[in-house]
Amino acid sequence: MLIQIFISILIVSLISLIGTFTIFFSDKKLNEIIFLFVGLSVGALLGDSFIHLLPESLEKSSPITVGLLVMFGILIFFLIEHFIQWRHCHSIECSNLEHKSFTTMVLIGDSTHNFIDGIIIASAYFVSINLGIVTTIAIILHEIPQEIGDFGVLIHGGYSKKKALALNFLSAIMAFLGAFIAFLLIDYIPNIISFFIPITAGTFIYIAASDLIPELHKTTKAKNIILQTISIIIGIALMYLLKVF
């Protein structure tokens, strides 16, 4: 199981290097592509939460306990974004960037987010190999637009492409530390995983509803709305098929 956790986190961390491929696209074209990935991410995160994580949680805890932990997960991410003053950026253009110090906040926020991803992945694998794989896929689909956005922020903040990729990767490997912490906690608190899973569902629901969906509302073109809806459905369908097979 430890090997699977290591491989999953390594794959998620390598997604941070996806910014390399953005040099082949214009900003306009890149934004169009990102929106499709954002829709796919919404479907994957919601699908993982409602098809995999919550049913698994309800098998181990009461509905009231699960509901409270889901809301606790939502609250955690609300506080992280509020106090770190950071929002995911899924567009190559971030209009609220006014000074380079914002890039530091993005890196701190991204490191914190990746640390939590490590805990989430490890916790899912401790429940079952299948849940670990499904959760890893959901996180990967979310990381693609996020890392492209982060790369754009760092470039906008004055970093070279080489340094931006290096900083993105360094923040990404914080997931290994998160997984290590989860591994330590499981030894001292055997039942902690039953708490982590619904909290994970809450964080996924928060990211999808509070962060990603508002990004999709930024376009009003009928064609884009249709494509985004299709991408959301594909994300949900992927999670459903993984559950079935």
N, C-alpha and C positions, 0 to 999 in steps of 0.2 A: 504493500500500500504506500509506503514511503516513496518508492520509486515513482509510482503514478503521480503522487503529489508533487514531487520534484519536477517531473516532466511537464505537468500541467502548468505550474508556475513559471517554468522556463519559457514555455510557448507564449504565455500571457505577457511575460517580460519582453520577449523579442518583438511583440507587436509594437512596442515603443519605437522601433526602428522603421516603422512604415512610412514615417515622414520622408524617407529617402525617395519614395516613388512620387511624391508631390511635385518634384521638380519637372516632371514630364507633362504636367497639366497647367493650364492657365488658372488664375484664381476663380474666374467665373465657372469654368468647367468643373473645377474641384468642389466648389460649393454645391453644384447640382448632384455630384456623386455622393458627397457627404450626407445630404438630406436623405438619400435612399438608404444609406447605412444607418442613419439615425432611426428611420422607421423600422428597419430590421431589428435594431437594438431594442426598441420599444416592445416589439412583439416577443423577442426572446426573453427579456427580463420579466415581462408580465406572464408569459407562458411558463417560465421556470417557477415563478412564485406561486401561481394558481394551479398548475398541473402537477408540479413535483414537490416543491418545498412545503406548502401548506398541507396537502394531504399527508405527507410524511410526518409533519408536526402533530397533526390531529390524531395520529396513531399512537403517539407517545405522551401527549398531554391533553388536558381538558380544553374545550373550545374557548373558555374565558381566559385561561393562561396563554393560549396561542394568540388570541386577539390582543391581549395586553402587551405581549412581547413584540408583535408586529408593529403596534403603535410606538413602542419603545425604539424599535429600529428606525422608524420614520423620524422620531424625535432626535435620535443620534445624528442622522445626516443633516437635519435642519440646523442643529447646533454647530456641526462641523462647518457647514457652508456659511453660517452667520458669523461665527467668531473668527474663522480664518479669512473671512471676506473673500471667498472664492466661489466661483461658479464654473462648471464645465464649459468649455468653449468648443462648439461643434461647427464653427464657421471659421474660415481662414481670415475673415475680417471681423475683428473684435472692436467695435466702435467705442467701447468704454475704456479703452487703453489710453491713459494720459501720460504715463511716465514709466520708465524702465523698472521701477521698484515693483510694479505689478507682476513682472515675470517671477520675482522671488516668491510672491504669494502663490502664484500658480504652481511653482515647484514644490512649495511646502504642502499645498493642498493636494497635489497629485501624489506626493509621497505618502501622505496620510491615507488617501484613497487606496493606493496600492497595498499599503500595510493591511488595511481592512480586507482587501481582496484575498490576501494570503490566508487570513483567518477564515474567511468564507470558504475558500477552496478546500483547505485542510479539514474544516468542520464537515463539509459535505462528504468528503471521502471517508471520514470516520463513521458516517452513517452507512454508506454503501459505495462501491466502486461506480455503479451506474449513476447515482446522484452526483458524485464527484465529477464525472465526465460531462453530464448535462449542465451542471453549474459552471464548469470551465468554459464550455461552448458559449453559454449566455454571457459570461464576462468578456470573452474574446470579441463577440459581436458588439459589445458596448465599448470596448477599448479602441476599436478601429477608428471611429469618428472622434473619440476623445483625444487620442494621441495625435491625430492629424491636426486637430484644433490646437493642442498644446504646442506642437511644432511651429504652427503659424504664429502663435503668441510670442514664442521665444525669438523667432526671426524678426518679428515686428519690434521686439524689445532691443534689438541690436546685436544679438548673438549670431555668430557664423553658423552655417548649416551643420558643420562638423561638431561644433560645441553644443548646438541645440540638440542634436541626436544623442550626444554623450550624456547631457544632463537629463534628457528624457529617459534614457536607459538606466541611469543611476537611481532615479526616482522609482522606476518600475521594479527594480530588484528589492525594494522594500517589502515586496510581497513575500519574499523568503523569510524575512524577520517575522512577519505576521503569522506565517505557517509554523514557524518554530515556537512562537508564543502559544499558539493553539495546541501544539504537541505537548508542551509543558503543562498546560492547564488541564488537559484530558487525563493526565496521570494523577493530578492532585484533586480534581473535581470530576469524577467519572460521569456524572449526569449533565455536564455543562453543554454537551452537544445538543441536547434536547431544547436548550435555551437559545443556542446560536442559530439554529435553522430557522425558526420563525422571525428572529431578528434580521436574518439575512433576507427573508421574504419582504420584510418591512423596508429595508434599505433599497431593494430592487424596485419595489412599488414606488417609493419616493423618487428615485432617480428617473424612472420612466415617466411618472405623472408630473413631477415638479420641474424637472430639468429638460428632458428630451421632448416631450409633447409640445411645450411652449416654443421650442425651436421649430417644430413642424408648422406651427401656426404663423410663422413669419412669411410664408408664401401663400398667396391667394389665387394662384393660377390653377384652373381646373385640372389641367394635365398633371401638375405636380401633386395635387391633392390625391388624385387617383393612384398615381405611382406610389405615393407614401402609404396610402391605405393598403395597397397590394403588398408592399414590403412589410408592413406590420403583420398582416395575415400570414405571410410566409414565415416570419419569425415565430408566431404562435404555432403554426402548423409544424415547424421543425421541432419545437419542444414537445408537441403532441406525438409526433411520430417516434421520437426518442423514447417516450413513455411506453408506447405500444410495442415497439420492437426491442 
